[in-house]
Amino acid sequence: MNDPRDMKASVVREKAVLAALVGSRNGRGGADGDPLDELRALASTAGAIVVDALVQHRDRPSAATYLGKGKIQELAAMVRQHHADVVIFDNDLSPSQLRNIEEVVRCKVIDRSELILDIFATRARTHEAKLQVELAQLEYTYPRLAGMWTHLERIVGGAPAGIGTRGPGEKQIEIDRRIVQRRKADLRRQIERVQARRRREVASRNIDFFTVGIVGYTNAGKSTLFNTLTGAQAYADDKLFATLDTRTRRWELGGGDAVMLSDTVGFVRDLPHHLVASFRATLEESVHSDLLLIVLDVSDPQAEEHLKTVEEVLSQIGAEKQPRLLLLNKVDRLEDNSRLLTWQKEHPTALAISAARGLGLDRLVEAVRQAQRGHERRLTLRVPIEEGKALHTLENRAVIHDRRYDTTHVTLEITIGTRQLDQLRASGAHFEVLDEAQAG
């Protein structure tokens, strides 16, 4: 069976002309480099051959055609010159704008959200991801059904009436709307079951382990870092949205310490809201992680905008309270250290790493170990002898300074992190904390 990652989107082998309206209001008007760099990468990921591009700089889009009248004519000329099959906009268009532009350029027109959905559809591998993508596609399609069916008359209009078609009839759009609504409701029920199961799994895992979530902009190197740290063979590629499904593996930190590490779907600028909503179950790992590792491709000229996007998406999904550690990845690709020094000055706690070459990962391990342990305390615990699991955990996780036995209990003088002690309590272990006077 072919790997779904090898599937191509609907723009496979189609020649594409890219188009965008950029300006000060969308924050990209003054960006360095080509404002269509990311759209080129998205189009390439979807399988398109980019033959030309058009950018208009203005703050207000045209209500009818998004771009101005002159630019739309220029776009149509590009399509004719290259015999293009599709025009891809780096903006979200209304159904009427899509229809009006298609009438001028005489070829298929898709917007940014539709392109991203198309890529997600080809990358979804698990049942869960496929459900989420289908719901997001239906959320996108539903308000556009009217535009799709304006060319149709009523089903019975002008034709002999047969069994089941007599009477006033019904517009096709009304039938389709009901079909879509029923399917959306069914998908939501299925996804809610997935979410409920995932919440139970995450809650159970959080009791037993300190959990760490890897998040970041798409293609920042998250899966490469995940593979390097855990020894997993997760799919990693130099493409946007190489990962759609959350994977969780045990990460051995050494010295008896271990955490559960999760790799999540990458974020991207202007990620469609209905896509974020549909993937909330997948992103649940980030919401409930004890620590978030934000992976940033510091070699990318748009790194600052990428970090802002990641922070915005984390806010959207409710992952705002956890401690965060910024990882400045791909430092081996920098021509000099000037950019890295600037980032470290603005983010003093950030760690410079190269996930691909293993640079700086020793400092990352130590930082995660410290976060896992929390503030260390020296104290004395009195633990019932029958609490074998708790005693085993303490022997492996704490520094034992002294141990004394009686017929029913073990008294341990230890140094342990506050988080580890909290996790021990959360697991249901029974023990008594003694002060130094009692311990004597």
MIVEX-388808 format. One record per residue: x, z, y of N, C-alpha, C in turn; residue in one letter. Coordinates in steps of 0.1 Angstrom, whole numbers, padded with zeros to 4 digits, always signed. Each point is the difference from the previous one (the first is absolute). Example, Ala and Ser with C-alpha at 12.3 -4.5 7.8 and 13.67 -1.06 7.14 Angstrom:
residues 2
+0132+0078-0057-0009+0000+0012+0009+0000+0012a-0004-0007+0011+0009+0000+0011-0008+0008+0011s
***
This chain:
residues 440
+0009+0000-0012-0009+0000+0012+0009+0000+0012m-0004-0008+0010+0008+0000+0013-0002+0012+0008n+0011+0004+0006+0000+0012+0009-0008-0004+0013d-0010+0008+0004-0008-0003+0012+0009-0001+0012p+0012+0006+0000+0008-0002+0011+0005-0014+0002r-0001-0008-0011+0004-0014+0001-0011-0009+0005d-0012+0006+0001-0012-0008+0005+0002-0003+0014m-0005-0012+0005+0001-0003+0014-0014+0001+0006k+0000+0002+0013-0012+0001+0008-0006-0014+0002a-0012+0000+0007-0007-0012+0002+0007-0010+0009s+0011+0004+0007+0008-0009+0008+0012-0005-0007v+0000+0000-0013+0011-0005-0008+0003-0015+0003v+0012-0003+0004+0005-0013+0002-0008-0007+0012r-0008+0008+0007-0006-0006+0012+0009+0001+0012e+0000-0010+0008+0008+0000+0012-0008+0007+0011k+0007+0010+0006-0007+0009+0009+0006-0001+0014a-0009+0000+0010+0005+0002+0014-0004+0014+0004v+0009+0007+0006-0002+0014+0004-0004+0000+0015l-0009+0010+0003-0004+0001+0014-0002+0014+0004a+0002+0004+0012-0001+0014+0005-0002+0000+0015a-0008+0010+0004-0001+0003+0014+0007+0014+0001l+0010+0001+0009+0008+0012+0002+0000+0003+0015v+0001+0013+0003+0000+0004+0013+0003+0015+0002g+0000+0005+0012+0003+0014+0002-0009+0009-0006s-0013-0004-0002-0010+0010-0005+0001+0002-0015r+0006-0009-0007+0002+0002-0015+0014+0006-0003n+0008+0002+0011+0013+0006-0002+0011-0009-0006g-0003-0013-0001+0010-0008-0006+0005-0011+0010r-0005+0000+0012+0004-0010+0009+0014+0001+0004g+0006+0012+0000+0014+0001+0004+0009+0003-0011g-0005-0001-0013+0009+0002-0011+0011-0010-0001a+0012+0005-0005+0011-0009-0002-0003-0009-0012d+0006-0012+0001-0001-0009-0012-0013-0007+0000g-0002-0007-0011-0012-0008-0002-0012+0009-0003d-0011-0001+0008-0012+0008-0002-0007-0004-0013p+0003-0011-0006-0006-0005-0012+0008+0003-0012l+0011+0008+0001+0008+0002-0012-0007+0006-0011d-0009+0011+0003-0007+0006-0011-0010-0009-0006e-0007-0008+0008-0010-0009-0005+0006-0011-0009l+0012-0004+0004+0008-0010-0009+0002+0006-0013r+0004+0013+0000+0003+0007-0013-0013+0001-0008a-0011+0004+0007-0013+0001-0008-0004-0013-0005l+0001-0011+0008-0004-0013-0005+0008-0005-0012a+0013+0003+0001+0009-0003-0011-0003+0008-0013s-0003+0012+0002-0004+0009-0011-0013-0006-0007t-0009-0005+0008-0012-0006-0005+0002-0013-0006a+0011-0007+0002+0003-0012-0006-0001-0012+0009g-0002+0002+0013-0001-0011+0009+0013-0006+0004a+0000-0013+0004+0012-0006+0006-0002-0001+0015i+0007+0007+0008-0002+0000+0014+0006-0012+0006v-0008-0008+0007+0006-0013+0006+0001+0001+0015v-0007+0009+0006+0000+0000+0015-0006+0013+0004d+0002+0004+0013-0006+0012+0005-0003-0001+0015a-0010+0007+0005-0004+0000+0014-0003+0014+0004l+0005+0004+0012-0002+0013+0006-0005-0002+0014v-0011+0007+0003-0004+0001+0014+0001+0014+0006q+0006+0001+0012+0001+0013+0006-0011+0002+0010h-0009+0009-0003-0010+0003+0010-0007+0013-0006r-0006+0008+0009-0006+0013-0003-0014-0002-0006d-0007-0009+0005-0014-0001-0004-0003-0012-0009r-0005+0002-0012-0003-0012-0008-0012-0007+0005p-0001-0013-0004-0012-0007+0003-0011+0004-0009s-0012+0002+0006-0011+0005-0008-0004-0010-0011a+0001-0013+0003-0004-0010-0009+0010-0004-0010a+0013-0002+0004+0010-0005-0009+0013+0008-0001t-0001+0012+0006+0011+0010+0000+0012-0005+0009y+0006-0012-0004+0010-0006+0009-0007-0008+0011l+0007-0003+0011-0006-0008+0010-0003-0014-0004g-0008-0007+0008-0004-0013-0004+0012-0010-0002k+0010+0001+0009+0011-0009-0001+0009+0003-0013g+0001+0013-0003+0008+0004-0011-0007-0004-0013k-0013+0001+0000-0008-0004-0012+0002-0015-0003i+0000-0008+0011+0003-0015-0002+0014-0002-0005q+0009+0008+0005+0014-0002-0004+0002+0004-0015e-0008+0010-0004+0000+0005-0014-0006-0012-0009l-0010-0006+0005-0006-0011-0008+0010-0011-0001a+0007-0003+0010+0011-0011-0001+0010+0004-0010a+0004+0012-0001+0010+0004-0010-0005-0002-0014m-0013+0004-0002-0006-0002-0013+0000-0015-0004v-0003-0009+0010-0001-0014-0003+0014-0005-0003r+0010+0004+0008+0014-0005-0001+0006+0004-0014q-0003+0012-0005+0006+0004-0012-0009-0001-0012h-0012-0005+0002-0010-0001-0011-0002+0014-0006h-0001+0010+0008-0001+0014-0004-0013+0002-0007a+0000+0010-0010-0012+0003-0007-0007+0013+0005d+0008+0008+0007-0006+0013+0004+0007+0004+0013v-0008+0007+0009+0005+0007+0011-0001+0015-0002v+0011+0007+0002+0000+0014-0003+0002+0008+0014i-0009+0008+0004+0001+0007+0012+0005+0014-0002f+0009+0005+0009+0005+0013-0001-0009+0010+0007d-0012-0003+0002-0010+0008+0006-0013+0000-0009n-0008+0010+0003-0013+0000-0007-0010-0008+0008d-0007-0009-0006-0010-0008+0006-0014+0003-0004l-0009-0002+0009-0015+0002-0003-0004-0012-0008s-0012+0001-0007-0005-0012-0008-0002-0012+0009p-0006+0002+0012-0002-0011+0009+0013-0006+0005s+0010+0008+0002+0013-0006+0004+0006-0008-0011q-0001+0005-0012+0005-0008-0011-0007-0013-0001l-0013+0000+0001-0008-0012-0001+0004-0010+0011r+0001+0005+0012+0003-0009+0012+0014-0006-0001n+0009+0008-0005+0014-0005-0001+0001-0011-0011i-0007+0002-0011+0000-0009-0011-0006-0014+0005e-0010+0001+0009-0006-0012+0005+0009-0009+0008e+0010+0007+0006+0010-0007+0009+0012-0005-0009v+0005+0009-0008+0013-0003-0007-0003-0008-0013v-0013+0000-0005-0004-0008-0012+0008+0004-0012r+0002+0013-0002+0006+0005-0013-0004+0014-0001c+0004+0006-0011-0004+0014-0003+0008+0009+0010k-0007+0011+0004+0006+0010+0009-0002+0013-0006v+0011+0008-0001-0002+0014-0005+0007+0009+0010i-0004+0013+0001+0006+0009+0009+0009+0010-0007d+0006+0009+0007+0010+0009-0006-0006+0009-0011r-0012+0005+0002-0006+0009-0010-0002-0008-0013s-0005-0012+0001-0003-0008-0012+0013-0004-0007e+0010-0002+0007+0013-0003-0006+0005+0012-0008l+0000+0012+0006+0004+0012-0007-0008+0003-0012i-0013-0002+0001-0009+0002-0011+0003-0009-0011l+0004-0013+0003+0003-0010-0010+0013+0004-0007d+0010+0005+0007+0012+0005-0006-0003+0012-0010i-0008+0009+0005-0003+0012-0008-0007-0004-0013f-0009-0010+0001-0007-0005-0012+0009-0005-0010a+0011-0007+0004+0009-0005-0010+0010+0010-0005t+0001+0012+0007+0010+0010-0004-0006+0011-0008r-0013+0001+0000-0007+0011-0007+0002-0001-0015a+0005+0010-0006+0002+0000-0015-0009+0009-0007r-0002+0012+0005-0008+0010-0007-0015-0002+0003t-0008+0005-0009-0015+0000+0002-0003+0006+0014h+0006+0011+0003-0003+0007+0012+0003-0008+0012e+0012-0007+0000+0004-0008+0012-0010-0012+0001a-0004-0006-0011-0009-0011+0001-0014+0004+0005k-0004+0012-0003-0013+0004+0005+0001+0002+0016l+0011+0006+0004+0002+0002+0014+0001-0013+0008q+0008-0009-0006+0001-0013+0007-0013-0008+0001v-0008+0001-0011-0013-0007+0000-0009+0006+0011e+0000+0013+0001-0009+0006+0010+0004-0003+0014l+0013+0000+0002+0005-0004+0013-0003-0014+0004a+0001-0009-0010-0004-0014+0002-0015-0002+0004q-0008+0008-0007-0014-0001+0003-0004+0006+0013l+0007+0011+0004-0002+0005+0013+0004-0010+0011e+0010-0008-0003+0005-0010+0010-0010-0011+0000y-0005-0004-0012-0009-0012-0001-0014+0002+0005t-0005+0012-0002-0015+0002+0003-0004-0004+0014y+0007+0004+0010-0005-0004+0014+0002-0014+0003p+0007-0007-0009+0003-0015+0002-0009-0009-0008r-0009+0006-0007-0009-0008-0009-0008-0010+0008l-0005+0005+0012-0009-0009+0008+0008-0013+0004a+0012+0001+0003+0008-0012+0004+0002-0009-0012g+0001+0006-0012+0002-0008-0012-0012-0009-0004m-0012+0005+0004-0012-0006-0005-0008-0007+0012w+0005-0002+0011-0008-0006+0011-0003-0014-0003t+0007-0007-0009-0002-0014-0003-0011-0001-0011h-0005+0011-0005-0010-0002-0011-0014+0003+0005l-0010-0007-0005-0014+0002+0003-0005+0010-0011e-0013+0003+0002-0006+0009-0011+0000-0007-0013r+0001+0008-0011+0001-0005-0013-0010-0011-0003i-0013+0003+0004-0011-0009-0004-0003-0010+0010v+0007+0000+0011-0003-0009+0011+0001-0015-0004g-0011-0007+0001-0001-0014-0003+0001-0004-0014g+0001+0009-0010+0002-0004-0014-0013+0004-0007a-0003-0007-0011-0012+0004-0008+0002+0014-0005p-0011+0008+0001+0001+0014-0004-0001+0001-0015a+0009+0008-0006+0000+0002-0015-0004+0014-0002g+0000+0004-0013-0003+0014-0004+0010+0009+0006i-0004+0010+0007+0009+0010+0005+0005-0003+0014g-0004-0012+0005+0005-0004+0014-0011-0003+0009t-0013+0002-0004-0011-0003+0009-0003+0012+0009r-0006-0003+0011-0002+0010+0010+0008-0002+0012g+0001+0010+0009+0008-0002+0013+0015-0002-0002p+0005+0003-0012+0014-0002-0002+0008+0011+0006g+0013-0001-0001+0010+0010+0005+0013-0007+0003e+0005+0004+0012+0013-0006+0004+0011+0005-0010k+0009-0010-0003+0011+0004-0009+0008+0012+0005q+0002+0001+0014+0008+0011+0005-0007+0013-0003i-0013+0001-0001-0007+0012-0003+0003+0004-0014e+0000-0010-0009+0003+0003-0014+0014+0005-0002i+0009-0007+0007+0014+0004-0001+0003+0013+0006d-0007+0004+0010+0002+0013+0006-0004+0011-0009r-0012-0002-0007-0004+0010-0010+0010+0001-0012r+0005-0012-0004+0010+0000-0011+0012+0008+0004i+0005-0003+0012+0012+0007+0005-0002+0015+0002v-0012+0004+0005-0002+0014+0002-0001+0007-0013q-0006-0006-0010-0001+0006-0014+0014+0002-0006r+0008-0011+0002+0014+0001-0006+0008+0010+0008r-0001+0001+0013+0007+0010+0007-0003+0014-0004k-0013+0003-0002-0005+0013-0005+0006+0003-0013a+0000-0010-0009+0006+0002-0014+0015+0003+0001d+0007-0007+0008+0014+0002+0002+0003+0014+0005l-0008+0004+0010+0002+0013+0006-0002+0011-0010r-0010-0001-0009-0002+0009-0011+0012+0001-0009r+0005-0012-0004+0012+0000-0009+0012+0006+0007q+0002-0003+0013+0012+0005+0007-0001+0015+0002i-0012+0005+0002-0002+0014+0002+0004+0007-0013e-0004-0005-0012+0004+0006-0012+0016+0000-0002r+0006-0011+0005+0015-0001-0001+0005+0011+0010v-0006+0001+0012+0005+0010+0009-0001+0014-0005q-0012+0003-0006-0002+0013-0005+0011+0004-0011a+0002-0010-0009+0010+0002-0010+0014+0002+0006r+0003-0008+0010+0014+0001+0006+0001+0014+0007r-0011+0004+0007+0001+0013+0007+0003+0011-0010r-0006-0001-0012+0002+0011-0010+0015-0001-0005r+0005-0012-0002+0013-0002-0005+0010+0005+0011e-0002-0003+0012+0009+0004+0011+0000+0015+0002v-0012+0006-0001-0001+0015+0001+0007+0007-0011a-0002-0005-0012+0007+0006-0012+0015-0002+0002s+0005-0011+0004+0014-0003+0002+0006+0009+0011r-0007+0002+0010+0005+0008+0011+0001+0015-0003n-0007+0004-0010+0001+0014-0005+0014+0002-0007i+0003-0010-0009+0011+0001-0008+0013-0005+0007d-0001-0009+0009+0012-0006+0006-0001+0000+0015f+0012-0001+0006+0001-0003+0014-0001-0016+0001f-0009-0005+0008-0002-0015+0000+0005-0006+0012t+0007-0012-0001+0006-0007+0010-0006-0014+0000v-0005-0005+0012-0005-0013+0001+0009-0009+0008g+0003-0012-0005+0007-0010+0008-0009-0009+0007i+0001-0001+0013-0009-0009+0008+0009-0008+0009v-0006-0011+0006+0008-0008+0009-0006-0013+0002g+0006-0008+0009-0005-0014+0002+0003-0008-0012y-0008-0010-0002+0002-0009-0011+0014-0006+0000t+0006-0001-0011+0014-0006-0002+0011+0008+0007n-0003+0013+0001+0011+0009+0006+0010+0005-0010a-0003-0002-0013+0008+0004-0011-0005+0013-0007g-0013+0002+0000-0006+0012-0006+0002-0001-0015k-0004-0011-0006+0001-0001-0015+0015+0000-0005s+0009-0006+0008+0014+0001-0004+0004+0015+0000t-0003+0007+0010+0003+0014+0001-0006+0008-0012l-0013-0003-0003-0007+0007-0011+0008-0003-0013f+0004-0012-0002+0007-0004-0013+0013+0007-0001n+0007+0000+0012+0014+0006+0000-0001+0015-0003t-0010+0007+0006-0001+0015-0002-0005+0004-0013l-0009-0008-0006-0007+0004-0012+0005-0007-0013t+0007-0011+0002+0004-0008-0011-0011-0008-0006g-0011-0001+0008-0012-0008-0005+0003-0015+0002a-0008-0008-0006+0002-0015+0001-0012-0006+0008q-0004+0007+0010-0011-0005+0008+0003-0013+0007a-0010-0009+0001+0003-0013+0006+0004+0001+0014y+0011-0006+0004+0005+0000+0014+0005-0013+0003a-0004-0006+0012+0004-0013+0004+0001-0001+0015d+0008-0009+0005+0001-0002+0014-0012-0008+0005d-0012+0005-0002-0012-0006+0005-0009+0010+0005k-0009-0004+0009-0010+0009+0005-0010+0004-0011l-0004+0012+0000-0010+0005-0010+0004-0002-0014f+0013+0002-0003+0004-0001-0014-0007+0011-0009a-0004+0011+0007-0006+0012-0007-0014+0002+0005t-0010+0000-0008-0014+0003+0004-0004+0013-0007l+0006+0004-0011-0005+0011-0008+0009+0012+0001d-0006+0012+0001+0009+0012+0001+0005+0003-0013t+0013+0002-0001+0007+0005-0012+0006+0013+0003r+0000+0009-0010+0005+0014+0001+0009+0002-0012t+0012+0005+0003+0010+0003-0010+0007+0014+0003r+0006+0006-0010+0007+0012+0002+0014-0003+0005r+0004+0007+0011+0013-0002+0006+0008+0012-0002w+0011-0001-0008+0009+0011-0003+0009+0002+0011e+0000+0012+0007+0009+0002+0011+0013+0007-0004l+0001+0004-0013+0011+0007-0005-0001+0015+0002g+0008+0008-0008-0001+0014+0000-0013+0006-0004g-0007-0007-0009-0013+0004-0005-0012-0003+0009g+0003-0006+0012-0011-0003+0010-0005-0014-0003d-0013-0002+0001-0006-0013-0001-0013-0001+0009a-0003-0012+0004-0012-0002+0008-0007-0012-0006v-0013-0002+0004-0007-0012-0003+0000-0010+0012m+0005-0012-0002+0002-0009+0010-0010-0012-0001l-0007-0003+0011-0010-0011+0000+0004-0011+0009s-0001-0012-0005+0002-0012+0008-0013-0007+0003d-0003-0003+0013-0013-0005+0004+0000-0013+0006t-0011-0006+0003-0002-0013+0006+0006+0000+0014v+0007-0011+0004+0006+0000+0013-0010-0002+0011g+0003+0004+0012-0009-0001+0011+0005-0013+0008f-0009-0005+0009+0004-0011+0008-0008+0001+0013v+0005-0007+0010-0007+0000+0013-0014-0006-0001r-0009+0006+0007-0014-0005+0000-0006-0001-0014d+0003+0009-0009-0006+0000-0013-0015+0002+0001l-0007-0010-0006-0015+0001+0001-0006+0013-0003p-0009+0005+0008-0005+0014-0002-0008+0001-0013h-0007-0011-0004-0007+0001-0013+0009+0000-0011h+0012-0005+0002+0010+0000-0011+0006+0014-0001l+0003+0007+0011+0004+0014-0001-0011+0009-0006v-0012-0003+0003-0011+0008-0005-0001-0002-0015a+0001-0012-0005-0001-0004-0014+0012+0007-0008s+0012+0000+0006+0011+0005-0007+0002+0015+0002f-0010+0007+0005+0002+0014+0003+0003+0008-0013r-0005-0005-0012+0003+0007-0012+0015-0001-0004a+0005-0012+0002+0014-0003-0002+0009+0009+0009t-0004+0001+0013+0007+0007+0010-0002+0015-0001l-0008+0004-0010-0003+0015-0001+0013+0007-0003e+0010-0006-0007+0012+0006-0003+0008+0004+0013e-0001-0008+0010+0007+0004+0013-0007+0011+0006s-0013+0000+0000-0008+0011+0007+0003+0014-0006v+0003+0000-0013+0001+0013-0006+0015+0003-0004h+0009-0008+0004+0014+0003-0003+0005+0012+0008s+0009+0008-0006+0006+0011+0007+0011-0004+0010d+0005-0012-0002+0010-0006+0009-0001-0015+0000l+0001-0006+0012+0000-0015+0001+0013-0005+0004l+0005-0010-0007+0012-0007+0003-0004-0013+0007l+0003-0001+0012-0003-0013+0008+0012-0009-0001i-0001-0011-0007+0011-0009-0002-0002-0011+0011v+0011-0001+0008+0000-0010+0011+0012-0009-0002l-0003-0013+0001+0011-0010+0000+0006-0001+0014d+0011+0008+0001+0006+0001+0013+0007-0013+0005v+0002-0009-0009+0007-0013+0003-0010-0010+0006s-0013+0003-0001-0011-0009+0005-0001+0002+0015d+0000-0011+0008-0001+0001+0014-0013+0006+0005p-0010+0000-0009-0013+0006+0003-0002+0014-0006q+0011+0007-0003-0001+0013-0006-0008+0010+0008a+0002+0000+0013-0007+0010+0008-0015-0003-0001e-0005-0012+0000-0014-0003-0001-0005+0003-0014e+0009-0002-0010-0004+0003-0014-0002+0015-0002h+0008+0008+0006-0001+0015-0001-0013+0004+0007l-0003-0006+0011-0013+0004+0007-0012-0004-0009k+0001-0011-0006-0011-0004-0009-0002+0010-0012t+0011+0004-0006-0001+0009-0011-0006+0013+0005v+0004+0005+0011-0006+0013+0005-0015-0002+0003e-0004-0012+0005-0014-0002+0003-0008+0000-0013e+0005-0007-0011-0008-0001-0012+0000+0014-0007v+0011+0008+0001-0001+0013-0006-0010+0009+0007l-0002-0002+0013-0010+0007+0008-0014-0004-0005s-0002-0013-0002-0013-0006-0005-0004+0006-0013q+0009+0003-0009-0003+0004-0013+0000+0016-0001i+0004+0006+0011-0001+0015+0000+0013+0006-0005g+0011-0007-0001+0013+0006-0004+0008+0003+0012a-0004+0011+0007+0007+0004+0012+0007+0013-0001e-0004+0009-0009+0005+0013+0000+0012+0003-0008k+0004-0009-0009+0011+0002-0009+0013-0002+0008q+0011+0007-0005+0013-0002+0006+0004-0015-0003p+0008-0005+0009+0004-0014-0002+0015-0001+0002r+0006-0009-0008+0015-0003+0001+0001-0015+0002l+0006-0004+0011+0003-0014+0003+0012-0005-0006l+0000-0010-0008+0011-0006-0007+0003-0014+0007l+0012-0001+0006+0004-0012+0006+0007-0009-0010l-0008-0008-0007+0005-0008-0011+0007-0013+0004n+0007-0006-0009+0007-0013+0001+0011+0001+0011k+0007+0012+0001+0010+0001+0010+0012-0010-0004v+0001-0004-0012+0011-0009-0004-0002-0014+0005d-0012-0003+0006-0003-0013+0006+0003+0000+0015r+0003+0011+0006+0003+0001+0014+0014-0006+0003l+0001-0008+0010+0013-0006+0004+0009+0010+0006e-0005+0010+0007+0008+0011+0005-0009+0013+0001d+0005+0011+0004-0007+0013-0001-0008+0003+0013n+0000-0009+0010-0006+0004+0013-0015+0002-0002s-0007-0008-0008-0014+0002-0001-0003+0013-0008r+0008+0002-0011-0001+0012-0008+0002+0013+0009l+0010-0001+0008+0002+0012+0009-0011+0003+0010l-0006-0011+0004-0012+0001+0009-0011+0007-0007t-0003-0004-0012-0011+0005-0008+0003+0015-0003w+0012+0003-0004+0004+0014-0003-0001+0009+0012q+0003-0005+0012-0001+0008+0012-0015+0003+0003k-0009-0010-0003-0014+0002+0003-0007+0008-0011e+0006-0001-0012-0006+0008-0012+0012+0007-0007h+0003+0012+0005+0012+0007-0005+0000+0004-0014p-0012+0002-0006-0001+0004-0014-0001-0012-0009t+0000-0012+0005-0001-0012-0009+0013-0002-0008a-0002-0005-0012+0011-0003-0009+0003-0015-0001l+0012-0003+0001+0005-0014-0001+0002-0003-0015a-0006-0010-0006+0001-0003-0014+0001-0015-0003i+0004-0004-0012-0002-0013-0005-0006+0002-0014s-0012-0002-0002-0007+0001-0013+0007-0009-0011a+0003-0012+0005+0005-0010-0009+0014+0003-0005a+0008+0006+0009+0014+0003-0003+0003+0015-0003r-0011+0008+0001+0002+0014-0003+0007+0009+0010g+0001-0005+0012+0007+0007+0011-0009+0011+0006l+0006+0012+0002-0008+0010+0007-0010+0008-0009g-0001-0004-0013-0011+0006-0008+0004+0014-0004l+0013+0004+0001+0003+0014-0003-0006+0009+0010d+0001-0004+0013-0006+0008+0011-0015+0000-0001r-0006-0011-0005-0015+0000-0002-0004+0010-0011l+0008+0000-0011-0004+0010-0011+0001+0014+0005v+0010+0004+0008+0002+0013+0005-0011+0004+0010e-0004-0010+0008-0011+0003+0010-0013+0002-0007a-0003-0008-0011-0012+0002-0008+0000+0013-0007v+0012+0004-0006+0001+0013-0007-0003+0011+0010r+0005+0000+0012-0002+0010+0010-0015+0001+0003q-0007-0012+0002-0014+0000+0003-0008+0006-0012a+0004-0003-0012-0007+0004-0012+0001+0016-0001q+0012+0005+0003+0002+0014-0002-0006+0008+0012r+0000-0006+0012-0004+0008+0012+0010+0010+0004g-0004+0009+0009+0009+0011+0004+0002+0009-0011h+0013+0002-0003+0004+0009-0012-0001+0015+0004e-0005+0007-0010-0001+0015+0001+0006+0007-0012r+0006+0011+0003+0005+0008-0011-0010+0012-0002r-0005+0000-0012-0010+0010-0003+0000+0004-0014l-0009+0010-0004-0001+0004-0014-0014-0002-0005t-0001-0006-0012-0012-0002-0006-0002+0008-0013l-0012+0004-0002-0003+0007-0013-0010-0009-0008r+0005-0006-0011-0008-0010-0007-0003+0005-0014v-0013-0001-0004-0004+0004-0014+0008-0009-0010p+0004+0006-0011+0008-0007-0010-0008-0012-0006i-0013+0001+0000-0008-0011-0006-0001-0012+0009e+0005+0001+0013+0000-0011+0009+0012-0009-0003e+0001-0006-0012+0011-0007-0004+0003-0012+0009g-0011-0007+0004+0002-0012+0008+0006+0003+0014k-0005+0011+0006+0005+0005+0013+0014+0004-0001a+0004+0007-0011+0014+0005-0001+0009-0012-0002l-0005-0010-0008+0008-0012-0002+0003-0008+0014h-0011+0000+0008+0001-0007+0013+0010+0008+0009t-0001+0013+0000+0009+0008+0008+0014-0002-0004l+0003+0000-0013+0013-0002-0005+0006-0013+0004e-0008-0010+0001+0005-0014+0004+0000-0002+0015n-0009+0006+0007-0001-0004+0014+0006+0011+0010r+0001+0012-0005+0005+0010+0009+0014+0004-0003a+0007+0007+0009+0013+0006-0003-0002+0014-0004v+0004+0003-0013-0003+0013-0005+0012+0009+0002i-0002+0011+0008+0011+0009+0003+0001+0012-0010h-0012+0004-0005-0001+0011-0009-0013-0001-0008d+0000+0005-0012-0012+0001-0008+0000+0013-0009r-0012+0006+0000-0002+0012-0007-0013+0000-0008r+0001+0005-0013-0011-0001-0009-0006+0014-0003y-0013+0000-0001-0007+0012-0006-0009-0005-0011d-0009+0008-0005-0008-0004-0011-0010-0011+0003t-0004-0001+0013-0011-0009+0004+0004-0010+0010t+0011+0002+0008+0003-0008+0011+0015-0003+0001h+0003-0011+0008+0013-0003+0004+0001+0001+0015v+0010+0008+0005+0002+0001+0014+0012-0009+0004t-0002-0009+0009+0010-0010+0004+0003+0001+0014l+0013+0001+0003+0005-0001+0014+0004-0014+0002e-0006-0007+0009+0002-0015+0001+0001-0004+0015i+0005-0012+0001-0001-0008+0013-0008-0012-0003t-0011-0002+0007-0009-0012-0003-0006-0005+0013i-0003-0013+0000-0006-0006+0012-0015+0004+0001g-0005+0001+0012-0014+0004+0002-0010-0010-0006t+0004-0013+0001-0009-0010-0006-0001+0002-0015r+0012+0003-0006+0000+0001-0015-0008+0012-0004q+0001+0011+0008-0008+0012-0003-0015-0003+0001l-0004-0008+0011-0014-0003+0002-0005-0009-0012d+0009-0009-0005-0004-0009-0011-0002+0009-0012q+0008+0010-0002-0001+0008-0012-0013+0008+0001l-0004+0004+0011-0013+0007+0002-0012-0010-0003r+0002-0012+0006-0011-0010-0002-0002-0004-0014a+0010+0002-0009-0001-0004-0014-0008+0010-0008s-0003+0012+0007-0007+0010-0007+0009+0011-0007g+0013+0000+0003+0009+0010-0005-0003+0014+0006a+0001+0010-0008-0002+0014+0004+0013+0007+0001h+0003+0005+0012+0012+0008+0002-0002+0008+0013f+0009+0010+0001-0001+0009+0011+0013+0000+0008e-0001-0002+0013+0012+0000+0009+0002+0015+0005v+0013+0004-0003+0004+0014+0003+0009-0001+0012l-0001+0011+0008+0010+0000+0011+0012+0007-0005d+0011+0000+0008+0013+0005-0005+0000+0015-0004e-0009+0007+0007+0000+0015-0003-0006+0002-0014a-0011-0008-0003-0006+0001-0013+0009-0005-0011q+0007-0011+0004+0008-0006-0010+0012+0009-0005a+0004+0009+0008+0011+0008-0004-0002+0008-0012g
***
